[in-house]
Structures are given as C-alpha cells and as structure tokens.
Amino acid sequence: MTGIDDLPVRDELRGQSPYGAPQLDVPVRLNTNENPYPLPEALIDRITERVREAARTLNRYPDRDAVELRTALARYLTRTAGHPVGAANVWAANGSNEVIQQLLQTFGGPGRTAIGFEPSYSMHALIARGTGTGWISGPRNEDFTIDVAAAERSIAGNRPDVVFITSPNNPTGTAVDTETVLALYEAAQAAGPAMVVVDEAYGEFSHAPSLLPLIEGRPHLVLSRTMSKAFGAAGLRLGYLAADPAVVDAVQLVRLPYHLSSVTQATALAALEHTDTLLRYVEQLKDERDRLVSELRSIGYDVTQSDANFIQFGRFQDASAAWRAILDRGVLIRNNGVPGWLRVSVGTPAENDAFLEAARTLHKEITA
C-alpha cells in the first residue's frame, strides 16, 4: 500500500503530523477552546433569514471583497477595541488560520523566515512550513512571558521577515503588554523591516484592552482576530485582520478568488447583529475561568494566569499519565506537549464542576 513516504512530498513536510486534538466521545469535552454555549434561538432565526436571502443568488459568485462584512467587522472593532477603523483596514477569511496563511504567503515564503515565541500557537509554525517560510523558535521566561531582551537579540540576529506575538497566548493563557509589543515592533523594524502579527484570537476574554490602537502609524503591524471563540461560531470559520490599508491591499494579491462564500458572509453578518448577547456569554465564561483558576490553586496545582477561555495547570511529573487519569473520569482536556503542564478549556458550570472533581481526585492520588 502506498504511504506518504512513497510520494514526492516536500522535504520539510516529511515526518510531520497534521494539527488536531483528539475527538473522543466522553461526557465532558474541554480540550478545544470552543465556546460551550450554543447560539441563541433569535440568532439562529436571523442566520436562517440571511442564508435564505443569500441562497436566492447562489448561482452567482459572492462579493469577492466582502465589503458589507468588512464594514460590519470594522464597526465591531471600533466599538469594542477602542480604536476607530474602517472597512479599508479590515480583511476577512476562512478562519484566522487562513488570515495567517495569507499573511505568510504575502510576506513570508521561500528564502524568508518567521519567528514566534514558544510555547505558543503551533499553527504559526505549521503554516510557516506549509508556505515554505523558515521558522525560528524564540525564547520565553520561566513564567511563560516573553523575554523581551532575549527576543530583541533573536530578532536582531535572525532578521526575520514576520514576527508573531500571541496575546493572550495559547496554550499558556498569558497576555502580552503594550510595552512588549512596541519593543518587539521597534526591534523588527530595525532588523527588517519586518511584519509583526499580533494574534488576538482570544482578545475578548482578556483583562487587558485590545492592542488594536497600536496599528495607528505602524504600517507593519497587523492584528488578527476570529469569530470562533467569543462569538461561539467555531463552525462558521471566519477570521479577520485589522491593519494599515496597504496590508489589506497586499494580502489580496494571494487570496483565492471568491474565497468567502455567500453563506459564510451572511452567517457572519447575522452574528454581528447579536454582538451584545454573545458578549454576555463571554462575561459568563470569564467568571467561570476565574473560578477555575481559584479552585485549581486551592487544590494545590500551579496555574498560569489566564486571560483566555482556557487555563494551563500543573505541574506533573508525567503529564500524559495525568491527562489519561482525568480522561478515565469522563473529562477530556488537552495535552499540548508543554512539559509538566495540561490545558483545560472553560466550559459550562456543570462541565467545570465535573473537571474540578476529576482534578481533585487526581491531586489526592499523586500527593498520597
């Protein structure tokens, strides 16, 4: 039987594994950072109406520039992130992963490099590899914050073409402060100039304000967002960026024709009409996140301070065994490969209670 190794696959892809988390049928699944609350019925009805309208013209290509959607996203960012932007500043794609892919197709590629500070979102490195962009793993401190001085040295020495900053960071949950972003931006411009991509996929869950205002006067700075998390729309696959209009013009050089379907655009527009309701769910999840942090610490775990809808906790001598012990109690969480640590997504109160009970039992066993 033919296998991957028998095909003329690019050398940098050989031996690699596709991205993904285990999908197991267990009572409580807290291993993927989804919003656990289903969409409200009023929004489902509005999606149905908008999709019905879009269906009448499915014989035609969708608006390839998604102008109405980009205008609505700009209004949302202006209102919630504290900085005025217009449609010319915003670009949308099929999930923030496609946004990142388009950015690397535009500013990375063969002969160019990107740097990220790991552990961080593993798709940055995977998409870099897929676009032929060299990948550099940058340093972090013991507490998972970015080591600014070491990062500046790494940028100066490696002269990357793209710099990734993830805030809040996945899988650690740590936010990045404004001063750090500005320091790394200046280092990237001195060494490059390079594009700096701030991945704010979990921005709505953060205690800190959005970093969006930093794009003003910084044409090499890009902010990436998604509707998968705060909007409870992981199945929609809608991501977007905010940047100088020149960046939006540049990524259109590599975007596929009519890349956002009419149905996707209609669904996203319906969701944006219900922003207030959806953001109330975010507040509930933030309260539950803070409760989980407090409870895990009271049990005796080390917990990384979280600004996201997930929590990194430990420390375990054998994280894989700890993951399996919690799974055996009907709760699926994530083993991200960070030595000694596991990650749990914030669920409903009942799901979180089930996880905490499993975590208490495990802690008693490993400390007995």
NORFENLIN-V599353 format. One record per pair of residues at least 24 apart in sequence whose ideal C-beta (glycine too) atoms are under 10 Angstrom apart, sorted by the first residue. I is the first residue (numbers start at 1). J is the second residue. D is the distance in Angstrom with one decimal. If there is no record, write none. Layout:
BEGIN
i;j;d
I;J;D
I;J;D
END
This chain:
BEGIN
i;j;d
10;129;8.8
10;130;9.1
10;132;8.0
12;128;9.7
12;129;5.5
12;130;8.9
12;132;7.6
12;133;9.9
12;134;9.0
12;135;9.3
13;126;9.8
13;129;6.8
13;130;7.7
16;126;7.8
16;129;7.1
16;130;9.5
17;126;9.4
18;126;8.3
19;97;8.9
19;121;9.9
19;122;6.5
19;123;5.8
19;125;9.9
19;126;5.6
19;127;9.3
21;332;8.7
21;333;9.8
21;334;6.0
21;335;9.2
21;336;9.0
21;343;10.0
21;345;9.9
22;323;9.6
22;327;8.8
22;332;6.9
22;334;8.5
22;335;8.9
23;332;8.9
24;327;7.4
24;332;5.5
25;332;9.3
26;327;6.8
26;328;9.7
26;329;9.3
26;330;5.4
26;331;6.9
26;332;4.8
27;329;9.3
27;330;4.3
27;331;7.5
27;332;8.9
27;351;8.7
27;354;7.1
28;326;9.6
28;327;9.9
28;329;9.0
28;330;6.0
28;331;4.5
28;332;6.8
28;333;9.0
28;344;10.0
28;347;6.8
28;348;9.3
28;350;8.5
28;351;4.9
28;352;8.9
28;353;9.4
28;354;4.8
28;355;6.4
28;358;8.5
29;330;9.8
29;331;8.1
29;332;4.8
29;333;8.8
29;345;8.4
29;347;8.1
29;351;8.2
30;292;9.9
30;310;8.3
30;311;9.7
30;326;9.4
30;331;6.5
30;332;6.5
30;333;5.3
30;334;8.0
30;343;9.0
30;344;5.1
30;345;4.5
30;346;7.6
30;347;5.1
30;348;9.9
30;351;6.3
30;352;8.0
30;354;8.9
30;355;5.9
31;310;9.5
31;323;9.2
31;327;9.2
31;331;9.1
31;332;4.8
31;333;5.3
31;334;4.3
31;335;8.5
31;336;9.6
31;342;9.6
31;343;7.9
31;344;8.0
31;345;6.6
32;228;9.8
32;234;7.8
32;310;9.2
32;332;9.1
32;333;10.0
32;334;7.4
32;345;6.4
33;170;7.2
33;171;9.0
33;201;8.4
33;202;7.4
33;205;9.5
33;228;8.2
33;229;6.3
33;234;8.6
33;308;7.2
33;309;5.7
33;310;5.0
33;334;8.6
33;343;8.5
33;344;9.9
33;345;4.9
33;346;8.4
34;228;7.4
34;229;7.7
34;232;7.7
34;233;9.6
34;234;4.9
34;235;9.1
34;309;8.6
34;345;6.9
34;346;9.9
34;347;9.0
35;228;8.1
35;229;6.2
35;230;7.2
35;231;7.4
35;232;3.6
35;233;7.9
35;234;7.2
35;278;8.3
35;281;6.4
35;282;8.0
35;284;10.0
35;285;7.0
35;309;7.3
35;345;9.4
35;346;9.1
35;347;9.6
36;232;8.3
36;281;8.9
36;284;9.7
36;285;7.8
36;288;9.2
36;309;9.1
36;345;7.9
36;346;7.5
36;347;4.5
36;348;5.0
36;349;9.8
36;350;9.7
36;351;6.5
36;352;9.3
37;232;5.8
37;278;8.9
37;280;9.7
37;281;4.9
37;282;9.7
37;284;7.7
37;285;8.1
37;347;9.4
37;348;7.2
38;232;7.4
38;281;9.9
39;231;8.8
39;232;5.9
39;233;7.4
39;235;9.6
39;236;9.8
39;270;9.4
39;271;7.8
39;274;8.2
39;277;9.2
39;278;8.1
39;281;9.6
40;232;9.2
40;274;7.0
40;277;5.7
40;278;8.2
40;280;9.8
40;281;8.8
42;270;10.0
42;273;9.6
42;274;6.9
42;277;7.5
43;231;9.6
43;232;9.1
43;233;9.5
43;267;9.7
43;270;6.4
43;271;6.5
43;273;7.8
43;274;4.5
43;277;7.0
43;278;7.7
44;270;8.9
44;274;9.9
45;270;9.0
46;266;9.8
46;267;9.5
46;269;9.1
46;270;4.4
46;271;8.5
46;273;6.1
46;274;7.0
47;233;9.7
47;236;9.4
47;263;9.5
47;266;7.5
47;267;5.3
47;268;9.5
47;269;9.2
47;270;4.4
47;271;7.4
47;273;9.6
47;274;9.4
48;266;9.9
48;267;9.8
48;270;8.6
49;266;8.9
49;270;7.5
50;262;9.7
50;263;8.9
50;265;8.8
50;266;4.0
50;267;6.8
50;268;9.2
50;269;6.1
50;270;4.6
50;271;9.6
50;273;8.8
51;262;8.6
51;263;5.6
51;264;9.8
51;265;10.0
51;266;5.1
51;267;6.4
51;270;8.0
52;266;8.8
53;262;9.3
53;266;6.8
54;261;8.5
54;262;4.3
54;263;5.7
54;264;9.2
54;265;7.4
54;266;4.1
54;267;8.7
54;269;9.5
55;262;8.1
55;263;7.7
55;266;8.8
56;262;9.7
57;262;6.7
58;261;8.8
58;262;6.3
58;263;7.9
60;258;9.8
60;262;8.1
61;257;7.8
61;258;4.6
61;261;9.5
61;262;8.3
62;258;5.4
62;259;8.9
62;260;6.2
62;261;5.7
62;262;4.0
62;263;8.4
62;264;8.1
62;265;6.1
62;266;9.2
63;258;8.4
63;260;8.1
63;262;7.7
63;265;6.8
64;252;9.0
64;255;8.3
64;256;9.5
64;257;6.3
64;258;4.9
64;259;7.7
64;260;8.0
65;91;9.2
65;92;9.6
65;248;9.6
65;252;7.9
65;255;9.5
65;258;9.8
65;260;9.3
66;90;9.1
66;91;8.3
66;92;5.2
66;93;9.1
66;238;9.8
66;240;9.3
66;258;9.7
66;259;8.9
66;260;5.2
66;262;9.8
66;264;8.8
66;265;5.6
66;268;8.7
66;269;9.6
67;265;9.7
68;265;7.2
68;266;9.5
68;268;9.8
68;269;6.5
69;238;8.3
69;240;8.5
69;260;7.4
69;264;8.6
69;265;4.9
69;266;8.9
69;267;9.9
69;268;5.6
69;269;5.8
69;272;8.0
70;240;7.6
70;242;10.0
70;248;8.5
70;260;9.9
70;265;9.7
71;269;9.7
71;272;9.9
72;265;9.7
72;268;7.8
72;269;5.8
72;271;9.5
72;272;4.6
72;273;8.3
72;275;9.5
73;225;8.3
73;227;8.8
73;238;9.0
73;240;5.2
73;241;9.6
73;242;8.2
73;268;8.0
73;269;9.4
73;272;7.0
74;240;9.3
74;242;7.8
75;272;7.9
75;275;9.3
76;225;9.3
76;227;9.6
76;231;9.6
76;240;9.4
76;271;9.8
76;272;5.8
76;275;6.1
76;279;10.0
77;203;10.0
77;210;8.0
77;212;6.2
77;223;8.5
77;225;7.7
77;240;8.5
77;242;5.8
78;212;9.0
78;242;9.8
79;275;7.9
80;203;9.1
80;204;7.4
80;209;9.9
80;210;7.5
80;212;9.1
80;230;9.3
80;275;7.7
80;279;7.6
81;200;8.7
81;203;7.5
81;204;9.1
81;209;7.5
81;210;3.8
81;211;8.5
81;212;4.0
81;213;7.7
81;223;8.3
81;225;8.7
81;242;8.1
82;209;5.8
82;210;6.4
82;212;6.8
82;213;6.1
83;209;9.5
83;210;7.6
83;211;9.4
83;212;4.7
83;213;4.0
83;214;8.5
83;215;7.5
83;216;6.8
83;223;9.6
83;242;8.5
84;212;9.8
84;213;9.4
84;216;9.3
85;212;7.3
85;213;9.8
85;215;7.9
85;216;9.4
85;223;9.4
85;242;5.4
85;243;9.1
85;245;9.8
86;242;10.0
86;245;8.5
87;245;9.3
87;248;8.9
88;243;10.0
88;244;9.1
88;245;4.2
88;246;9.6
88;248;6.4
88;249;8.8
89;212;9.6
89;215;7.5
89;223;9.5
89;241;8.8
89;242;5.3
89;243;6.4
89;244;7.2
89;245;6.1
89;247;8.6
89;248;6.8
90;223;9.8
90;225;9.4
90;240;5.9
90;241;7.0
90;242;5.5
90;243;8.4
90;245;9.4
90;248;7.0
91;222;9.4
91;224;9.9
91;239;9.4
91;240;6.4
91;241;5.1
91;242;8.3
91;243;7.7
91;245;9.7
91;247;7.8
91;248;4.7
91;249;9.3
91;250;9.6
91;251;5.7
91;252;7.6
91;255;8.2
92;225;9.7
92;227;9.2
92;238;6.5
92;239;7.1
92;240;4.3
92;241;8.1
92;259;9.2
92;260;6.2
92;264;8.9
92;265;8.1
92;268;7.5
93;224;9.8
93;237;8.9
93;238;8.0
93;239;5.6
93;240;7.2
93;241;8.1
93;251;8.3
93;255;7.1
93;256;9.4
93;259;6.4
93;260;6.9
93;264;9.8
94;236;9.2
94;237;4.8
94;238;7.2
94;239;7.2
94;256;9.4
94;259;6.6
94;260;6.7
94;261;8.7
94;264;7.1
95;123;9.9
95;201;9.7
95;226;6.5
95;227;8.8
95;228;6.8
95;234;9.0
95;236;8.5
95;237;4.4
95;238;6.7
95;239;4.6
95;240;9.7
96;121;9.5
96;123;8.9
96;199;7.1
96;200;9.0
96;201;5.6
96;224;5.2
96;225;6.6
96;226;4.1
96;227;8.9
96;228;7.5
96;229;9.6
96;237;9.4
96;238;8.7
96;239;3.2
96;240;7.6
96;241;8.1
97;121;9.5
97;123;5.7
97;124;9.6
97;126;9.1
97;127;6.7
97;201;9.6
97;224;9.5
97;226;8.7
97;228;9.7
97;237;8.6
97;239;6.9
98;127;9.2
98;237;8.1
98;238;9.6
98;239;6.4
98;255;8.7
98;256;9.2
98;259;7.5
98;260;9.4
99;127;10.0
99;197;8.9
99;199;9.2
99;201;10.0
99;222;8.7
99;224;5.3
99;225;8.4
99;226;8.3
99;238;9.9
99;239;4.6
99;240;6.6
99;241;5.1
99;251;8.0
100;124;6.6
100;126;9.7
100;127;5.3
100;128;8.9
100;131;9.4
100;162;9.5
100;164;8.3
100;197;7.1
100;199;7.4
100;201;10.0
100;222;9.6
100;224;6.5
100;239;8.2
100;241;8.9
101;126;9.9
101;127;5.1
101;128;9.5
101;130;7.3
101;131;6.6
101;251;9.8
101;254;8.6
101;255;9.9
102;127;9.7
102;131;9.4
102;239;9.9
102;241;8.5
102;250;9.2
102;251;4.6
102;252;8.7
102;253;9.2
102;254;5.5
102;255;5.9
102;256;9.2
102;259;8.9
103;127;8.9
103;131;9.3
103;162;7.0
103;164;9.5
103;195;6.9
103;197;6.0
103;222;6.5
103;224;7.8
103;241;7.4
103;243;9.2
103;247;8.2
103;250;8.8
103;251;6.4
103;254;9.0
104;128;5.9
104;129;9.7
104;130;8.2
104;131;4.4
104;132;8.9
104;133;5.3
104;161;9.1
104;162;6.5
104;164;9.7
104;195;9.4
104;197;8.9
104;254;9.2
105;130;9.5
105;131;5.4
105;132;9.3
105;133;8.9
105;251;8.0
105;253;8.5
105;254;4.1
105;255;8.8
106;131;9.5
106;162;9.4
106;195;8.4
106;247;8.3
106;250;5.1
106;251;5.3
106;252;9.1
106;253;6.4
106;254;5.3
106;255;9.3
107;131;9.9
107;133;8.8
107;161;5.8
107;162;5.4
107;192;10.0
107;194;8.1
107;195;4.6
107;197;8.8
107;220;9.1
107;222;9.1
107;247;8.9
107;250;7.6
107;251;8.9
107;254;9.8
108;132;7.7
108;133;3.4
108;134;8.3
108;135;9.6
108;160;9.0
108;161;5.8
108;162;5.3
108;195;8.6
109;133;5.8
109;134;9.7
109;161;8.5
109;162;9.9
109;254;9.6
110;134;8.7
111;161;9.0
112;160;8.0
112;161;4.1
112;162;7.5
112;194;9.5
113;158;6.5
113;159;7.9
113;160;4.7
113;161;5.9
113;162;7.7
113;163;10.0
113;194;9.3
114;158;9.9
114;160;5.7
114;161;6.6
114;162;3.9
114;163;7.3
114;164;6.5
114;194;8.8
114;195;8.9
114;197;8.6
115;151;8.3
115;154;6.6
115;155;6.6
115;158;6.3
115;159;9.7
115;160;4.3
115;161;9.1
115;162;7.4
115;163;5.5
115;164;6.9
115;165;9.8
115;184;9.5
115;188;8.9
115;194;8.6
116;160;9.4
116;162;9.0
116;163;7.9
116;164;4.0
116;165;8.1
116;166;7.3
116;169;9.9
116;197;9.2
116;199;9.0
117;141;9.8
117;144;9.3
117;145;9.3
117;146;5.0
117;147;8.1
117;150;9.2
117;151;6.3
117;154;8.7
117;163;9.0
117;164;7.6
117;165;7.3
117;166;7.8
117;169;8.1
117;176;9.1
117;180;9.9
117;184;8.9
118;144;9.9
118;164;9.8
118;166;9.7
118;169;9.6
118;338;9.3
119;144;7.3
119;166;9.8
119;169;8.0
119;170;8.7
119;171;6.2
119;172;6.5
119;312;9.1
119;336;7.1
119;337;7.8
119;338;4.9
119;339;9.4
119;341;8.7
120;144;9.3
120;146;9.5
120;164;7.1
120;165;8.8
120;166;4.9
120;169;5.6
120;170;6.7
120;171;8.0
120;172;8.0
120;174;9.9
120;199;8.4
121;164;7.9
121;166;5.3
121;169;7.7
121;170;4.7
121;171;8.1
121;199;6.3
121;201;7.6
122;170;8.6
122;171;8.7
122;336;8.0
122;337;8.4
123;170;9.2
123;199;9.4
124;162;9.1
124;164;4.8
124;166;7.6
124;170;9.9
124;197;8.4
124;199;7.4
125;164;9.0
127;164;10.0
128;162;7.9
128;164;8.8
131;254;9.5
133;160;9.3
133;161;7.7
133;162;7.2
134;158;9.1
134;160;8.3
134;161;9.0
135;160;9.3
135;162;10.0
135;164;9.8
136;160;6.0
136;162;10.0
136;163;9.5
138;163;8.4
138;164;8.7
138;165;9.7
138;184;9.3
140;169;8.7
140;172;8.3
140;174;8.8
141;174;9.7
143;172;8.9
143;174;7.7
143;304;7.5
143;305;8.5
144;169;6.9
144;171;9.2
144;172;4.1
144;173;8.4
144;174;5.1
144;304;5.8
144;305;9.1
144;312;7.8
144;338;8.6
144;341;9.2
145;169;8.8
145;172;8.9
145;174;5.9
145;175;9.1
145;176;7.8
145;177;8.8
145;180;8.0
145;304;9.8
145;305;9.7
146;174;8.7
146;176;6.3
146;177;9.4
146;180;5.6
146;181;9.3
146;183;9.2
146;184;7.5
147;180;9.8
148;176;9.9
148;177;9.8
148;179;8.2
148;180;5.6
148;183;5.4
148;184;7.3
148;187;8.9
149;183;9.0
151;180;8.3
151;183;8.1
151;184;5.9
151;187;7.4
151;188;9.9
152;183;6.6
152;184;7.0
152;186;8.6
152;187;4.4
152;188;9.3
152;190;9.1
152;191;9.1
153;187;8.7
154;184;9.9
154;187;8.9
154;191;9.7
155;183;9.9
155;184;6.8
155;185;9.9
155;186;9.7
155;187;4.5
155;188;5.7
155;189;9.8
155;190;8.3
155;191;5.2
155;192;8.4
155;194;7.6
155;196;9.7
156;187;6.4
156;188;9.4
156;190;7.2
156;191;5.2
157;191;8.3
158;191;7.9
158;194;10.0
159;188;9.1
159;190;9.6
159;191;4.6
159;192;6.4
159;194;7.6
160;188;7.4
160;191;7.6
160;192;7.4
160;194;5.6
160;195;9.2
160;196;9.8
161;188;9.3
161;191;9.9
161;192;6.7
161;193;9.2
161;194;5.4
161;195;6.9
162;188;8.8
162;192;9.2
162;194;6.2
162;195;5.0
162;196;7.8
162;197;6.3
162;220;9.8
162;222;9.3
163;187;8.3
163;188;4.8
163;191;9.3
163;192;8.5
163;194;5.6
163;195;7.2
163;196;4.6
163;197;7.0
163;198;9.4
163;220;9.2
163;221;9.7
164;195;9.6
164;196;8.1
164;197;5.3
164;198;8.3
164;199;6.3
164;224;9.2
165;196;6.6
165;197;7.2
165;198;5.0
165;199;7.1
165;200;9.4
165;211;8.5
165;221;9.6
166;197;9.0
166;198;7.8
166;199;4.4
166;200;8.3
166;201;7.8
166;202;8.8
166;224;9.2
166;308;9.9
167;198;6.2
167;199;7.3
167;200;6.2
167;201;9.4
167;202;8.3
167;203;7.5
167;206;7.4
167;208;8.0
167;210;9.3
167;211;6.5
167;223;9.8
167;307;7.8
167;308;9.5
168;199;9.4
168;200;8.0
168;201;8.3
168;202;4.6
168;203;7.4
168;205;6.8
168;206;5.5
168;207;9.3
168;208;8.6
168;305;9.7
168;306;7.1
168;307;4.0
168;308;4.1
168;309;8.9
168;310;8.9
169;199;8.6
169;202;8.7
169;304;9.2
169;306;9.7
169;307;8.6
169;308;7.9
169;312;9.4
170;199;8.2
170;201;7.1
170;202;7.0
170;308;6.8
170;310;7.4
170;312;9.4
170;336;8.5
170;343;8.4
171;304;8.9
171;308;9.0
171;310;7.1
171;311;9.6
171;312;5.7
171;334;7.1
171;335;9.8
171;336;4.3
171;337;8.8
171;338;6.3
171;341;7.8
171;342;9.1
171;343;4.6
172;304;5.0
172;305;8.9
172;306;8.1
172;307;9.8
172;308;8.7
172;310;9.3
172;311;9.5
172;312;5.0
172;336;9.2
172;338;7.5
172;341;8.2
172;343;8.4
173;202;8.0
173;205;9.0
173;206;9.5
173;289;8.6
173;293;9.2
173;303;9.0
173;304;5.6
173;305;6.9
173;306;3.3
173;307;6.0
173;308;4.5
173;309;8.8
173;310;6.1
173;311;6.1
173;312;5.7
173;313;9.9
173;343;8.1
174;304;6.2
174;305;6.5
174;306;7.6
174;307;6.9
174;308;8.7
174;312;8.6
175;200;9.7
175;202;9.0
175;203;9.1
175;205;9.6
175;206;5.3
175;207;7.1
175;208;5.0
175;211;9.4
175;305;8.4
175;306;8.9
175;307;4.0
175;308;8.4
176;200;9.6
176;206;9.8
176;208;8.6
176;211;7.7
176;307;9.4
177;208;7.1
177;211;9.2
178;208;8.3
178;209;8.7
178;211;6.6
178;213;8.8
178;214;6.9
180;211;10.0
181;211;5.8
181;214;6.1
181;218;9.7
181;221;8.1
182;211;9.6
182;214;7.0
182;218;8.9
182;221;9.5
185;214;7.6
185;218;6.3
185;220;7.4
185;221;6.0
186;218;9.7
188;220;7.1
188;221;9.2
189;218;8.7
189;220;6.4
189;221;9.6
192;220;7.7
193;219;9.1
193;220;5.6
194;220;6.7
195;219;9.4
195;220;5.2
195;221;7.9
195;222;6.4
195;243;9.0
195;247;7.9
195;250;9.4
196;220;6.0
196;221;5.1
196;222;7.0
196;223;9.8
197;221;8.2
197;222;4.8
197;223;8.1
197;224;6.0
197;241;8.2
197;243;9.1
197;247;10.0
198;222;6.9
198;223;5.1
198;224;6.9
198;225;9.6
198;241;9.7
198;242;9.6
198;243;9.9
199;223;8.4
199;224;4.9
199;225;8.6
199;226;9.1
199;239;10.0
199;241;9.8
200;224;6.4
200;225;5.4
200;226;8.6
200;241;9.8
200;242;9.3
201;225;6.8
201;226;4.8
201;227;10.0
201;228;7.4
201;229;6.1
201;230;9.2
201;239;8.0
201;308;8.5
201;309;10.0
202;226;8.6
202;228;9.8
202;229;5.7
202;230;8.0
202;306;9.2
202;307;7.2
202;308;3.9
202;309;6.2
202;310;8.0
203;229;8.7
203;230;7.8
203;307;8.8
203;308;9.1
204;229;7.0
204;230;3.7
204;231;8.6
204;278;9.2
204;279;6.9
204;282;5.3
204;283;9.7
204;285;9.5
204;286;9.0
204;308;9.7
204;309;8.8
205;229;7.2
205;230;7.0
205;282;6.3
205;283;9.6
205;285;6.8
205;286;5.9
205;289;7.2
205;306;8.3
205;307;6.3
205;308;5.1
205;309;4.9
205;310;8.9
205;346;8.6
206;286;9.0
206;306;9.4
206;307;4.0
206;308;7.3
207;286;8.4
207;290;9.5
207;305;9.1
207;306;9.4
207;307;5.5
208;307;6.6
210;242;9.4
212;242;6.0
212;243;10.0
215;241;9.8
215;242;6.2
215;243;5.8
215;244;6.7
215;247;9.0
216;244;9.1
217;244;9.0
218;243;8.9
218;244;7.6
219;243;7.8
219;244;4.1
219;245;9.0
219;246;5.9
219;247;7.1
220;244;8.1
220;246;9.7
220;247;8.3
221;247;8.8
222;247;5.8
222;248;9.6
222;251;9.2
227;267;9.4
227;268;6.3
227;271;6.4
227;272;8.4
227;278;9.2
229;282;8.5
229;285;9.2
229;308;8.3
229;309;6.2
229;310;9.7
229;345;10.0
230;275;9.2
230;278;6.7
230;279;6.8
230;281;8.1
230;282;5.1
230;285;8.8
230;309;8.3
231;268;8.5
231;271;5.3
231;272;8.2
231;274;8.7
231;275;8.1
231;278;5.3
231;279;8.8
231;281;9.1
231;282;8.9
232;271;8.4
232;277;9.9
232;278;6.1
232;281;6.3
232;282;8.9
232;285;9.7
233;267;7.6
233;268;7.6
233;270;9.9
233;271;5.7
233;278;8.5
235;267;9.3
236;263;9.7
236;264;6.7
236;267;5.6
236;268;6.3
236;270;9.9
236;271;7.2
237;261;9.9
237;264;7.1
237;267;9.8
237;268;9.6
238;264;6.3
238;265;8.6
238;267;7.8
238;268;4.7
238;271;8.2
238;272;9.8
240;268;9.0
282;309;8.1
284;346;9.4
284;348;8.9
284;349;8.7
285;309;5.3
285;310;10.0
285;345;9.5
285;346;5.1
285;347;8.7
285;348;9.2
285;352;9.9
286;346;8.4
287;346;9.4
287;349;9.4
288;346;5.1
288;347;7.6
288;348;7.8
288;349;6.3
288;351;9.2
288;352;5.7
289;344;9.9
289;345;9.5
289;346;4.7
289;352;9.0
290;346;9.5
291;346;9.1
291;349;8.4
291;352;7.2
291;353;9.8
291;356;9.0
292;344;7.2
292;345;9.9
292;346;6.4
292;347;9.3
292;352;5.8
292;353;10.0
292;355;7.7
292;356;7.2
292;359;9.2
293;346;9.8
295;352;8.4
295;353;9.4
295;355;9.5
295;356;5.3
295;359;8.2
295;360;8.7
296;344;8.5
296;355;9.4
296;356;7.6
296;359;6.5
296;360;9.5
296;363;9.1
298;356;9.9
298;360;9.7
299;356;7.7
299;359;6.1
299;360;5.5
299;362;9.2
299;363;5.1
299;364;9.0
299;367;9.8
300;359;9.7
300;360;9.3
300;363;5.5
300;364;9.4
300;366;9.6
300;367;6.9
301;341;9.9
301;342;9.4
301;359;7.1
301;360;9.9
301;362;9.5
301;363;6.8
302;340;8.7
302;341;8.3
303;341;9.7
304;338;9.6
304;341;7.6
304;343;9.2
306;343;9.6
306;344;10.0
306;346;8.7
308;343;9.7
308;345;9.1
308;346;8.5
309;345;6.4
309;346;4.8
309;347;9.4
310;334;7.9
310;336;9.9
310;343;5.5
310;344;6.4
310;345;4.7
310;346;6.3
311;342;9.2
311;343;6.9
311;344;5.5
311;345;8.2
311;346;7.2
311;355;9.9
312;336;8.0
312;338;7.1
312;341;5.2
312;342;7.3
312;343;5.1
312;344;8.3
313;341;6.8
313;342;6.2
313;343;7.7
313;344;6.9
313;359;7.8
314;338;8.2
314;339;8.9
314;340;4.7
314;341;4.0
314;342;6.4
314;343;9.7
315;339;8.7
315;340;4.1
315;341;6.5
315;342;9.6
316;340;5.5
316;341;7.3
316;342;7.0
316;362;9.1
316;366;7.5
317;366;7.9
318;366;9.1
321;362;9.6
321;366;9.0
322;359;9.3
322;362;6.2
322;363;9.5
322;365;9.6
322;366;7.3
323;362;9.9
325;358;7.8
325;359;9.7
325;361;8.2
325;362;5.1
325;365;7.2
325;366;8.4
326;355;7.5
326;358;4.8
326;359;6.8
326;361;8.8
326;362;6.0
327;358;8.8
328;358;8.6
328;362;9.6
329;354;8.1
329;355;8.9
329;357;7.6
329;358;4.0
329;359;9.1
329;361;6.7
329;362;7.9
330;354;6.9
330;355;9.6
330;357;9.8
330;358;7.5
331;355;4.9
331;356;9.4
331;357;8.5
331;358;4.8
331;359;8.4
333;358;8.9
333;359;9.1
END
